[in-house]
Amino acid sequence: METGLTIRQVAQQTGLSIDTLRYYERIGLLEPVGRAQNGHRRYTQHDLAWIDLLMRLRDTGMPRAQMVRFAELRRQGSATLTERRLMLEQHMATLQHKIARIKELEALQDVASHPTHTSGQSEAAVSASNPDTK
């Protein structure tokens, strides 16, 4: 009895196309997938967990080359844990910088669309806050 999921089942579960799964294996994002006696791929739960991480990295905008490097390091084992952590931290720092920049742009857009008016203030309050009128 064959165990593991077929490439079609993995494609359905992950939302990735069969071609993408084959491509990921070809470029080294996925380790060579086990094969059934008939030569068809059989994916394990370990493979699915790794594919899930790859999809998350892709969704954060990590460049494919960086993902491939991360996969290469992972295959080298625990000796590369620090390097992998540093890669992820650098990627997160890049994302945090992008988020901060977007927040700055949102704030500027908000200020531009809601200019400050002094119409609600009394003339005395405006004069008191302006040293040139004293």
N, C-alpha and C positions, 0 to 999 in steps of 0.2 A: 504494500500500500504506500503510495507516494504522499509525502507530507509537504507542507508549505503552500504558499499562494502562487497562483499563476501570474504572469505579467498583466493579464487582463484584469484579474481581481485586484491587484495592487493599483492599477490605473484607476479603477472604479473607486477604490477606497481613498486614494490620495488626490484625485482630480488631475493628476499628471497624465499626459498622453503616453501611450506605449512607446512612441518614438522618443519622447523625452527620457523615459526610464532607460532605454537602450543607450541614448546619448550620454546620460549621466554615468553609466557603466563604462562606456568607451573612453570618456575623458578622465576617468579616475575619481569622480565624485562618489561613486558606489564601488565597493569592492566587487570583484567578480562574483556574480550571483550563482548559487548552487544550481545544479542541473539534475533533472529527473533522468531516468534511464533512456527516455526518448529524446533527450537533449534539450527539453524545454526548461526555461528558468523556473526556479522555485524559491520564492522569497520567504525569509523567516521573520519572526517578530522583531528580531534584532535589526534586520534590514529595514523594516517599517519604521522603527524608532529613529534610525539614522536618516531615512528619507524625510521624516517629520522635521528633524532638526535642519536638514538642508532647505526645506521649504520655508522654515522660519527665517533662516539666514537670508535666503533669496528675497523674502517679503520685506526684510529690513533694508534691502538695497545693497547687500554685500556683493561686491563684484565677483563674477564667476571665477576669475583667476585666484582670488583670495580664498574662495570656497574650496577650490582644488587644493591649494596649499594647506588649508586647514585639514582636509581629508587625508593628505599625505602625512601630515604630522600625527594625526590620529592613528594611522596604521603603524606608526613607529612606536606606539605604546605610551606608557606613563612617563617615560623620560621627557616627553614633549608637553606635559601638562602646563608648565609655566608659559611656554611659548604660545600655546593655544589660548590660555587665559589672557595673555597680553594682547593677542590678536583681537579677541572679543572685546576687551576693554577699549582698545583703540577704535574699533568699529563703533562701540557705544558712545565714545567721546565725540566721534564725528556726527553721530545722530543727535546727541545732545546739543552740539553746536548748531546744527541745522534747525532744531526745534527752537532754540533761543533766538535765532535770526528770524524765524517765522513769527515768533511772538513780538519781536521788535517791529516788524513790518505791520502786524495787526494793530499794535498800539499806535503807530504812526497813521495808519488808515483810520483808526477810530478817532484820533485827534482831528484829522483833516475833515472828517464827516460830521464832527460835533464841535465847532469852534466855540471858544469861551466867550460869553457875553457878560457885560456888566449891567445889563438892563434891570436885573433883579436887585442890584445894590443901590443903596441911597447915594445921593451925590456926595454927602458928607463922608460916607465910608470910602468912596473912591478917592476923594481928596485926601483923606487921612492916610491912605495907603500909598499915595503918590507924593514923594517929598518935594517935587517941583512946584506943587500948588500951595505950599506953605509960605 
